[in-house]
């Protein structure tokens, strides 16, 4: 016969508080640009035997110490290992195109770089979201911007990326009507975060953006299907 357990007071778990704690541990605290041409590898469910390469924009350090590769993908700067879409792609690993080496974990030199930089730039936490870091876009990324329904979309080149203290990363776009001098530099008043002005922002690689500009029929058809989702 079992021994009766002593009654314990019920514990109330605030799920929203737990979600915020988990999110805080996974938020980005530091970025490092990828300047050596390393790529993300992915495949499509329709053709799992074919691998596709996409240049990495940067590496990110999360508060829990994890380092992730980052690419402009769909509507955000996305951690590579989170790509798991049956239509658009599944993450496979990283690739060094010079040596053709394929690996699944971020390189150690990026881990050391990010850890040392985060320790040096140790910002105090504030209640309001503040700008932590700004990186230039080195890939020729473009953003398809849509505002109210029925209004025409705009295709804009991404100037750079801003990391905020809450871990959010925003693409920097140029307001052509406010450009006072060229070339546009970080800190110019003509720059604005994409989602501060546009309802929807989709990111494209330079090659796809050029096809959109050239009004390639197949690209425009695929774009229409994507936007209609």
Secondary structure, DSSP 8 states (H G I E B T S, - for coil): --------------HHHHHHHHHHHHSEEEEEE--S--EEEEEETTEEEEEEEEE--EEEEETTS-EEEEEEEBTEEEEGGG-EETTTEEEEEEEETTTTEEESS--HHHHHHHHHHHHHS-----SS--EEEEEE--S--EEEEE-STTS--EEEE--EEEEETTS-EEEEEE-GGG--SSS--TT-TTEEEGGGT-SEEEEE-HHHHHHHHTT-HHHHHHHHHHHT-
